[in-house]
Amino acid sequence: MLADCPVRGIKLQTKPLVVITRPKGSACQLTQGLASHPIDVFQFPVLKRVKLAKPAKIQSIIDSLPEFAAMLFTSAHSVDLFFDLLAATGKKRLGNSIALIAIGAATAASIEAKGFRVTARPPKANSESMIACFAKLKFPHGAKVLYPTVQVTRGIIEANLPRIGINLVSLPLYKLVPSRDPKLLQKLVSELQTRPLLIFTFFSSSAFTQFLKIVTEVEGTLPMLKKAVFAALGPVTQNTIEASGYPVSILAKEANSASLAEAIWEFLAKAPD
């Protein structure tokens, strides 16, 4: 515990605890965004990734890469999975004609860490901004774009890119399935009982839904959740949380970890003594 901890002109008697519910390996940017502040972070993943892509399908896609005008990445994890699969086939290059388009700074950084140049990155880290970016790039009508992604998405990209003449080829690389760790749950309940301020962060509606399933396994947790603060990455997640009776006090301005970290910090700066 930290006695009399200052937060931008206010004083908190103990450190706030930020609970990150993202899958393992996805929370590093949010954690880094909070690292310079007097905040404790607790990793409580409620979902885990399971690889989907079959070697035969991957090989078929790799062999046909020259047919694609671009590749679209919406997460750093999709970047890592795809290029790991690419390396496993023995292929090291994509070809100079393939444009690499990324949503968000973390996704772009992951592409560049693999030794490839990012052709375009929309100004905002969301699907709507990506669609506008493609419209400005003016690919030829019918241009093939490879979309390595998670199995279930919001569907906005898949619905709208074909409307502007893009031949989008989705390549589901992984899916998210429920994850439950009894030891972490026990620790979380203990924190709920003793920590004055807990902030729960959610990047998706499915994460919140799974979170509720997990915590309600322990009797008496729901009343304690009423005292917690909820943070959401976007309005869809916000609506899901609030439909369950929990107000969302923190909402990221943009759909990325850095924006959510800043929103948490701004909330704490306005918190009463």
Secondary structure as GFF3:
##gff-version 3
##sequence-region A 1 273
A	DSSP	beta_strand	5	7	.	.	.	ID=ss1
A	DSSP	beta_strand	10	12	.	.	.	ID=ss2
A	DSSP	beta_strand	17	20	.	.	.	ID=ss3
A	DSSP	alpha_helix	28	34	.	.	.	ID=ss4
A	DSSP	beta_strand	40	43	.	.	.	ID=ss5
A	DSSP	beta_strand	47	51	.	.	.	ID=ss6
A	DSSP	alpha_helix	55	63	.	.	.	ID=ss7
A	DSSP	three_ten_helix	65	67	.	.	.	ID=ss8
A	DSSP	beta_strand	68	73	.	.	.	ID=ss9
A	DSSP	alpha_helix	76	88	.	.	.	ID=ss10
A	DSSP	beta_strand	99	102	.	.	.	ID=ss11
A	DSSP	alpha_helix	105	113	.	.	.	ID=ss12
A	DSSP	alpha_helix	127	137	.	.	.	ID=ss13
A	DSSP	beta_strand	144	150	.	.	.	ID=ss14
A	DSSP	alpha_helix	156	160	.	.	.	ID=ss15
A	DSSP	three_ten_helix	161	164	.	.	.	ID=ss16
A	DSSP	beta_strand	167	178	.	.	.	ID=ss17
A	DSSP	alpha_helix	182	194	.	.	.	ID=ss18
A	DSSP	beta_strand	198	202	.	.	.	ID=ss19
A	DSSP	alpha_helix	205	215	.	.	.	ID=ss20
A	DSSP	alpha_helix	221	225	.	.	.	ID=ss21
A	DSSP	beta_strand	229	232	.	.	.	ID=ss22
A	DSSP	alpha_helix	235	243	.	.	.	ID=ss23
A	DSSP	beta_strand	248	251	.	.	.	ID=ss24
A	DSSP	alpha_helix	257	269	.	.	.	ID=ss25
###
